[in-house]
Amino acid sequence: MRDRDGKAVPDCAVAVDSVADQASTRLVTMANGRAILFPHVAGMAGEPLIATASCLGTTTSAMVDPDVADGVGAAADQLGEIP
């Protein structure tokens, strides 16, 4: 996650939910503003996911493809900026 100035936002809660089988996991962004998801370990491989980030009073969601390399980074771009 990044703020309006493009700076990383650490300690953001990220909920990742499976569209197909109701599996879910919770992550927290690191100092670089990213959260790492291992979909196979979380039992979410091969299915669409919804990532919902909550930071600084703002919540936003985006679809994530777990089969695309660096999908979490891509989702962070889709989630947008945190004010």
GIMO-V829989 format. One line per field, one symbol per residue. ss: DSSP state (@ for helix, = for strand, . for the rest). phi: phi as a letter, one per 40 degrees, with the letter a starting at -180 (. if undefined). psi: psi as a letter, one per 40 degrees, with the letter a starting at -180 (. if undefined). A space follows every 50 residues. Layout:
ss: ???
phi: ???
psi: ???
//
This chain:
ss: .==....=....======.....=====...................=== =====..========.....@@@@@@@@@.==.
phi: .bcccgccbcgccbcbbcccbgcaabbbccdcgbbbbbccccgbcgbcbb bbbbafgbbabacbccccdgcccccccccgcbc
psi: iiadeeiihifhhhhhhhddeeiiihihiadeeihhhgdddeffieiiih hhhhhfehhiiiihheehhfdddddddddaih.
//
